[in-house]
Amino acid sequence: MRNNVGHGPPGSLDAGVRPMALITSCLPAPVGGTAIQMSLPPSLPSLPIVAADVVRQFSRRGDLAQAQFLYGEVAQRMMGRLRYIRLQPAALLDAGCGAGASLPLLRDRFPNAAYTGLDAAEPLLAHARQAWTPGGVAAWLGRLALRGKPAVSFVRADLAASGLPPEQLDLVWSNLALHWHPEPHAVLAEWRRILKVGGLAMFSCLGPGTLRELREALADAGLRTATPAFVDMHDFGDLLVENGFADPVMDQETLTLTYETPQRLLEDVRALGGNPARGRRAGLAGRAWLDRLHAALEARRGPQGRISLSIEVAYGHAWRAPARRTAPGETHLSVSAIGGRRAG
């Protein structure tokens, strides 16, 4: 049985009766780096991620129900940050929408906004269309929830090449998707292209502290395989400015999940996206390989008898800045405050 996320005080997460993982704490991540931090400079042309493998792995995961314990909680935390921003979008994009799990949350917050969900995995979009658009077996549930509301549509496209018209959106929302794209700078440039001047981009993504214990266990067991490289939040702040956004705000936190068994830890790693890193171990892991990894994870049990796994989550938002041309061949981007952002 999956958990029902509780409503504890800020900085806590109650995983309820979820048997395979208990999220025990939510602590601020250190500002400085460590030897294991895989921070990547904003000038890097691409990340070592195989985009086709990202689509392939997410296409095998049904409606992502097994991952909602994390996706849903992070979406709620994003919405908490959005409460302090005065924004009434007429049109918004859910970039990396998956099966459309954020749609009810966004529709509740912005009831008058037309919603477009975008994802590269067609099987996930099929689940979304079945639930939220006319024609699916379960569509009556979606129609009941969205009766009398603006349009809902879903588009299959790459995050960096949406095919949407320029300067048509007031909000781009992206929950735990940006880190799976090999060219995050191109994604941010696309968001700038489709946002109106003064429009808001708001996202969450995994940071370099994610899966720290799993990487250490692999090293302890002498097992060689590449793991995903996640961008540091400070680099994302730089990327936002480089790609035409103003006043970026970045923060991060680390969620600690604890598990009863190594098998259940690895099940969640697969549910959250698996390993699409370039250079990862090819083929299925053999019994001996898995036994060594399980033993290394077992050796990391804490005082409470559980195995920990860190999930570093970075949150960011910034405003689509206007381009201001002052001389032939020279363009400046305004970083002054755009009026009407913060709620009074």
C-alpha positions as CSV (number, residue, x, y, z in Angstrom):
1,M,0.0,0.0,0.0
2,R,1.3,3.4,-0.9
3,N,1.6,6.2,1.6
4,N,-0.8,9.0,2.3
5,V,1.4,12.0,2.8
6,G,0.7,13.7,6.1
7,H,0.5,17.3,6.9
8,G,3.2,17.8,9.5
9,P,5.1,20.9,10.3
10,P,7.4,22.5,7.6
11,G,10.5,20.4,7.1
12,S,8.8,17.1,7.9
13,L,7.3,14.4,5.8
14,D,5.0,11.7,7.1
15,A,5.1,8.6,4.9
16,G,2.2,7.0,6.8
17,V,1.9,3.2,6.2
18,R,4.1,3.0,3.1
19,P,6.1,-0.2,3.8
20,M,8.9,0.1,1.4
21,A,10.3,3.5,2.4
22,L,9.9,5.9,5.2
23,I,10.7,9.5,4.6
24,T,12.1,10.5,7.9
25,S,13.5,14.0,7.6
26,C,13.8,17.0,5.4
27,L,17.0,18.9,6.1
28,P,18.6,21.9,4.4
29,A,21.3,20.8,2.0
30,P,24.8,22.3,2.6
31,V,25.7,25.2,0.4
32,G,29.2,23.9,-0.1
33,G,30.1,20.9,-2.2
34,T,31.5,17.5,-1.3
35,A,33.8,15.1,-3.0
36,I,30.8,13.2,-4.4
37,Q,28.9,16.2,-5.7
38,M,28.6,16.1,-9.5
39,S,28.2,19.8,-10.1
40,L,28.3,20.7,-13.8
41,P,29.2,24.2,-15.2
42,P,26.6,26.1,-17.0
43,S,28.8,26.2,-20.1
44,L,28.6,22.4,-20.5
45,P,27.0,21.7,-23.9
46,S,25.1,18.6,-22.7
47,L,24.7,16.3,-19.7
48,P,25.7,12.6,-19.9
49,I,22.1,11.4,-20.2
50,V,20.7,9.3,-23.1
51,A,17.4,11.0,-24.0
52,A,16.0,8.0,-25.7
53,D,16.6,5.9,-22.6
54,V,14.7,8.5,-20.5
55,V,11.7,8.1,-22.7
56,R,12.0,4.4,-22.9
57,Q,12.3,4.0,-19.1
58,F,9.4,6.3,-18.3
59,S,7.2,4.6,-20.9
60,R,7.5,1.4,-18.9
61,R,6.2,2.9,-15.7
62,G,2.5,3.0,-16.2
63,D,0.9,6.1,-14.7
64,L,3.8,6.7,-12.4
65,A,1.7,5.8,-9.4
66,Q,4.7,4.2,-7.7
67,A,6.5,7.5,-7.8
68,Q,3.7,9.7,-6.6
69,F,4.9,9.6,-3.0
70,L,7.7,11.9,-4.1
71,Y,6.3,13.7,-7.1
72,G,3.1,14.6,-5.2
73,E,4.9,15.9,-2.2
74,V,7.3,18.0,-4.2
75,A,4.4,19.4,-6.3
76,Q,2.7,20.5,-3.0
77,R,6.0,22.2,-1.9
78,M,6.2,24.0,-5.2
79,M,2.6,25.2,-4.8
80,G,3.5,26.4,-1.4
81,R,6.2,28.6,-2.9
82,L,3.8,29.8,-5.6
83,R,1.3,31.1,-3.0
84,Y,3.6,34.0,-2.3
85,I,3.6,35.1,-6.0
86,R,0.7,37.1,-7.4
87,L,0.0,35.5,-10.7
88,Q,-3.3,34.8,-12.6
89,P,-2.2,33.0,-15.8
90,A,-4.6,32.7,-18.8
91,A,-2.5,29.8,-20.2
92,L,0.0,27.5,-18.6
93,L,2.3,24.6,-19.6
94,D,3.0,21.6,-17.4
95,A,6.4,20.7,-18.8
96,G,7.1,17.0,-18.3
97,C,3.6,16.4,-17.2
98,G,3.8,12.6,-17.1
99,A,0.3,11.2,-16.5
100,G,-1.1,14.6,-15.6
101,A,-0.8,14.2,-11.8
102,S,-0.3,18.0,-11.3
103,L,-3.3,19.0,-13.3
104,P,-5.8,19.0,-10.4
105,L,-3.4,21.0,-8.2
106,L,-2.8,23.6,-10.9
107,R,-6.5,23.8,-11.8
108,D,-7.4,24.3,-8.1
109,R,-4.9,27.2,-7.9
110,F,-5.6,28.6,-11.3
111,P,-9.2,27.7,-12.2
112,N,-9.3,30.1,-15.2
113,A,-6.1,29.0,-16.9
114,A,-6.0,26.9,-20.0
115,Y,-3.8,23.9,-19.3
116,T,-1.4,22.2,-21.7
117,G,0.5,19.1,-20.6
118,L,3.7,18.2,-22.4
119,D,5.7,15.0,-22.2
120,A,8.0,13.0,-24.5
121,A,6.6,9.6,-23.4
122,E,3.4,8.7,-25.3
123,P,2.3,6.0,-22.8
124,L,2.2,8.5,-20.0
125,L,0.2,10.9,-22.2
126,A,-2.2,8.1,-23.0
127,H,-2.9,7.8,-19.3
128,A,-3.3,11.5,-19.0
129,R,-5.7,11.8,-21.9
130,Q,-7.8,8.9,-20.6
131,A,-8.2,10.6,-17.2
132,W,-8.6,14.2,-18.3
133,T,-9.9,14.6,-21.8
134,P,-13.1,13.4,-23.5
135,G,-13.1,9.9,-25.1
136,G,-11.2,7.8,-22.6
137,V,-12.7,5.1,-20.5
138,A,-12.1,7.1,-17.3
139,A,-12.7,10.5,-18.9
140,W,-16.0,11.0,-17.1
141,L,-14.0,11.4,-13.9
142,G,-11.8,14.1,-15.5
143,R,-14.8,15.9,-17.0
144,L,-16.6,15.9,-13.6
145,A,-13.5,17.4,-12.0
146,L,-13.0,20.0,-14.7
147,R,-16.6,20.8,-15.6
148,G,-17.0,24.4,-16.8
149,K,-13.2,25.0,-16.8
150,P,-10.9,26.2,-19.6
151,A,-9.5,23.8,-22.1
152,V,-7.1,20.9,-21.2
153,S,-4.8,19.4,-23.9
154,F,-1.7,17.2,-24.0
155,V,1.2,17.4,-26.4
156,R,3.9,14.9,-27.1
157,A,7.2,16.8,-27.6
158,D,10.7,17.2,-26.3
159,L,11.1,19.7,-23.5
160,A,13.5,21.7,-25.6
161,A,11.3,21.7,-28.8
162,S,7.7,22.0,-27.7
163,G,6.4,23.3,-31.1
164,L,4.2,25.7,-29.2
165,P,3.7,29.3,-30.5
166,P,6.1,31.9,-29.1
167,E,5.1,34.3,-26.3
168,Q,1.7,32.6,-25.6
169,L,2.1,31.4,-22.0
170,D,2.0,33.1,-18.6
171,L,3.4,30.2,-16.6
172,V,5.6,27.2,-17.2
173,W,5.4,24.7,-14.4
174,S,7.8,21.7,-14.4
175,N,7.9,19.2,-11.5
176,L,10.9,16.8,-11.3
177,A,11.5,16.7,-15.1
178,L,14.3,19.1,-16.0
179,H,17.1,16.9,-14.7
180,W,16.2,14.2,-17.2
181,H,17.0,16.3,-20.2
182,P,20.6,16.2,-21.6
183,E,20.4,19.9,-22.6
184,P,18.8,21.9,-19.7
185,H,20.1,25.2,-21.2
186,A,18.1,24.4,-24.4
187,V,15.0,23.7,-22.3
188,L,15.3,27.0,-20.5
189,A,15.7,28.8,-23.9
190,E,12.6,27.1,-25.1
191,W,10.7,28.2,-22.0
192,R,11.8,31.7,-22.6
193,R,10.6,31.5,-26.2
194,I,7.0,30.3,-25.3
195,L,6.5,32.6,-22.3
196,K,5.2,36.1,-22.6
197,V,7.4,38.9,-21.3
198,G,6.8,38.9,-17.5
199,G,5.7,35.2,-17.6
200,L,7.0,32.9,-14.9
201,A,9.0,29.7,-15.1
202,M,8.8,27.5,-12.0
203,F,10.4,24.2,-11.6
204,S,11.8,21.5,-9.3
205,C,14.6,19.1,-10.2
206,L,16.9,16.6,-8.5
207,G,20.3,17.9,-7.3
208,P,23.7,16.3,-7.1
209,G,23.2,15.0,-3.6
210,T,20.5,12.6,-4.9
211,L,21.3,8.9,-4.6
212,R,24.5,9.6,-2.6
213,E,24.2,6.4,-0.6
214,L,23.6,4.3,-3.6
215,R,26.7,5.7,-5.4
216,E,28.7,5.0,-2.2
217,A,27.4,1.5,-2.0
218,L,28.4,0.8,-5.6
219,A,31.9,2.1,-4.9
220,D,32.1,0.0,-1.7
221,A,31.1,-3.1,-3.6
222,G,33.7,-2.4,-6.4
223,L,30.9,-2.2,-9.0
224,R,31.5,0.1,-12.0
225,T,28.6,1.9,-13.6
226,A,27.7,5.5,-14.5
227,T,25.0,7.2,-12.5
228,P,23.0,10.3,-13.5
229,A,24.8,13.6,-13.1
230,F,22.5,16.3,-11.7
231,V,23.1,20.0,-11.9
232,D,23.8,22.1,-8.8
233,M,21.1,24.7,-8.1
234,H,23.7,27.6,-8.3
235,D,24.4,26.5,-11.9
236,F,20.7,26.5,-12.7
237,G,20.6,30.1,-11.4
238,D,23.3,31.1,-13.8
239,L,21.6,29.2,-16.6
240,L,18.4,31.1,-16.1
241,V,20.1,34.4,-16.4
242,E,22.1,33.3,-19.5
243,N,18.9,32.2,-21.1
244,G,16.9,35.4,-20.7
245,F,15.3,35.2,-17.3
246,A,15.3,37.8,-14.6
247,D,15.5,37.7,-10.8
248,P,16.0,33.9,-10.4
249,V,15.3,32.5,-7.0
250,M,16.8,29.1,-6.2
251,D,16.7,27.0,-3.0
252,Q,17.1,23.3,-2.1
253,E,16.4,20.7,0.5
254,T,17.3,17.1,1.1
255,L,14.7,14.5,1.7
256,T,15.9,11.3,3.4
257,L,14.1,8.1,2.6
258,T,14.6,5.0,4.7
259,Y,14.0,1.4,3.6
260,E,13.5,-2.0,5.2
261,T,15.4,-3.8,2.4
262,P,17.9,-3.1,-0.4
263,Q,15.4,-4.6,-2.9
264,R,12.8,-2.0,-2.0
265,L,15.2,0.9,-2.2
266,L,16.2,-0.2,-5.7
267,E,12.5,-0.6,-6.6
268,D,12.0,3.1,-5.8
269,V,15.1,4.1,-7.7
270,R,13.6,2.4,-10.8
271,A,10.2,3.9,-10.2
272,L,11.6,7.4,-10.0
273,G,13.3,7.1,-13.5
274,G,15.9,4.4,-13.3
275,N,19.4,5.1,-14.7
276,P,19.5,6.7,-18.2
277,A,23.1,7.8,-17.7
278,R,25.5,7.5,-20.6
279,G,28.1,4.9,-19.9
280,R,26.0,2.9,-17.4
281,R,26.4,-0.8,-17.1
282,A,24.9,-2.5,-20.2
283,G,22.3,-5.2,-20.0
284,L,20.6,-6.7,-17.0
285,A,22.6,-7.1,-13.8
286,G,23.5,-10.6,-12.9
287,R,22.7,-12.3,-9.6
288,A,26.3,-12.0,-8.4
289,W,26.4,-8.2,-9.3
290,L,23.1,-7.6,-7.4
291,D,24.2,-9.7,-4.4
292,R,27.3,-7.5,-4.0
293,L,25.2,-4.3,-4.3
294,H,22.6,-5.6,-1.8
295,A,25.4,-6.6,0.6
296,A,26.9,-3.1,0.4
297,L,23.5,-1.5,1.0
298,E,22.9,-3.8,4.0
299,A,26.2,-2.7,5.5
300,R,24.9,0.9,5.5
301,R,22.0,0.3,7.8
302,G,21.6,3.0,10.4
303,P,21.0,2.8,14.2
304,Q,17.3,2.3,13.5
305,G,17.9,-0.7,11.3
306,R,16.9,1.0,8.1
307,I,18.8,1.9,4.9
308,S,18.9,5.6,4.0
309,L,18.7,7.2,0.5
310,S,19.1,11.0,0.0
311,I,16.9,12.9,-2.5
312,E,18.2,16.5,-3.0
313,V,15.5,18.6,-4.5
314,A,16.2,22.0,-6.0
315,Y,13.4,24.6,-6.6
316,G,13.7,27.5,-8.9
317,H,11.6,30.3,-10.4
318,A,12.4,33.3,-12.6
319,W,10.6,35.7,-14.9
320,R,10.8,36.0,-18.6
321,A,12.8,39.2,-19.2
322,P,12.3,41.5,-22.2
323,A,15.2,41.9,-24.6
324,R,16.4,45.5,-24.7
325,R,18.5,46.5,-27.7
326,T,20.7,49.5,-27.1
327,A,23.1,49.4,-30.0
328,P,23.5,47.5,-33.3
329,G,24.6,44.0,-32.4
330,E,24.3,44.5,-28.7
331,T,21.4,43.2,-26.5
332,H,20.9,43.6,-22.8
333,L,18.5,41.7,-20.6
334,S,16.7,43.6,-17.9
335,V,17.1,42.2,-14.4
336,S,15.0,44.8,-12.7
337,A,11.8,43.7,-10.9
338,I,8.8,43.2,-13.1
339,G,5.8,44.7,-11.3
340,G,3.0,42.7,-9.8
341,R,4.9,39.6,-8.7
342,R,4.8,39.3,-5.0
343,A,1.5,39.0,-3.2
344,G,1.0,41.8,-0.8
